[in-house]
Structures are given as structure tokens and as C-alpha cells.
């Protein structure tokens, strides 16, 4: 079984097991996408547009929790994880109980509770990696959710991982192997960032999570 690892920060090298499969499936966030996402956030930090310790990193489809754990390791004030599958949610709670820092685990339907967050941090970064079936059945509904997040004054950026190019003209989209990372900063066009070429991304080692 593959073991996921924190890439950098105070928890660098810490391992986390992939999440229990749901309906026989486990889809993953490759390590190169995780690195690219936090590289973009690093650019915002350098520009003074994001202060991690005053911000919450919110993962609406948490799976293994590796993205939230990476955020905690990199100094975010809070990690908020949503996971609807009961076994995965229970696994996340047990794991994060052993992690220092502020973190909240919710077993709730994102579409019903995304606008009911009650967290003290002044800014928020969202990461969404929904089940692959969303891209054939709920694309428009999902885009509406993302657009709502970007209207909130506390939102700094929204990142979306997908197995297909969502075709959102207002988002910056990068392809890494068989996966896509789309992102947008609130109130402006997506931030340009340096990333590996598609060939390099394909050859990268791929850590994963849902």
C-alpha cells in the first residue's frame, strides 16, 4: 500500500495512509499537484496577500486528509476537512487527534453546508477534489458552488483538482499527467506561476488522496 508524506514544513516526512476505498474506488492527488498548489500559495505569501497563521485551509472532499495536513505543516492557522464517507471521516478524526494545531473534521454534505462555516480565521483557501462522477453529472452545480466561494470576502483562492479540463474560462488551468489543477484568486484573474512541464509532471512520483 502506498504511503503519503508531508512535503515540507514542521511535519515534513510524516506519513499518512491512503483513505479507505469508497465503492471500490480511491482517487489520488498527485504529489506534483500538491507541490504546485502550495507554490502558488507561496507566491501569495511573498506578496503579502496571504498570512498562513491567520488563514484556514478548507478541503471539501478530504479523503486521506493529506492536503489539510500539508497546510498545517506549512503554518496555516486551521485545517477544516469535510468528508461524507463515514469510514473515511472516522479515520481522519483518529489521525488528526494526534496532530498539534487547529483542525476541524466534519462529516457533512458539502452542497448543503458549504455556506455554514463558522471559523475565526480572517482568510480562507479552498481545495476541492470531488468524486470523478461529478464531472459528468454535477459540473454546473459544482461550478455554482465554486463561484459562491469566490464571492465571499474572506476567500483568498479556490483550487480544484479534476480528471478532465473543466473548461472554466475564468480559471487558470494546468495539466499534470492525467490530472488538472484549476485555480482562481478572488476578485482577479488567476495568478501566473512557474510549474513543471507536462512531461516533467508525468514523470513525477505521485502521492495520492481523494
Secondary structure as GFF3:
##gff-version 3
##sequence-region A 1 210
A	DSSP	beta_strand	3	5	.	.	.	ID=ss1
A	DSSP	beta_strand	15	17	.	.	.	ID=ss2
A	DSSP	alpha_helix	31	46	.	.	.	ID=ss3
A	DSSP	three_ten_helix	52	54	.	.	.	ID=ss4
A	DSSP	beta_strand	55	59	.	.	.	ID=ss5
A	DSSP	alpha_helix	66	73	.	.	.	ID=ss6
A	DSSP	beta_strand	78	82	.	.	.	ID=ss7
A	DSSP	alpha_helix	86	96	.	.	.	ID=ss8
A	DSSP	beta_strand	102	106	.	.	.	ID=ss9
A	DSSP	alpha_helix	110	113	.	.	.	ID=ss10
A	DSSP	beta_strand	123	128	.	.	.	ID=ss11
A	DSSP	alpha_helix	134	137	.	.	.	ID=ss12
A	DSSP	alpha_helix	139	151	.	.	.	ID=ss13
A	DSSP	beta_strand	155	162	.	.	.	ID=ss14
A	DSSP	beta_strand	172	176	.	.	.	ID=ss15
A	DSSP	beta_strand	179	185	.	.	.	ID=ss16
A	DSSP	alpha_helix	198	203	.	.	.	ID=ss17
###
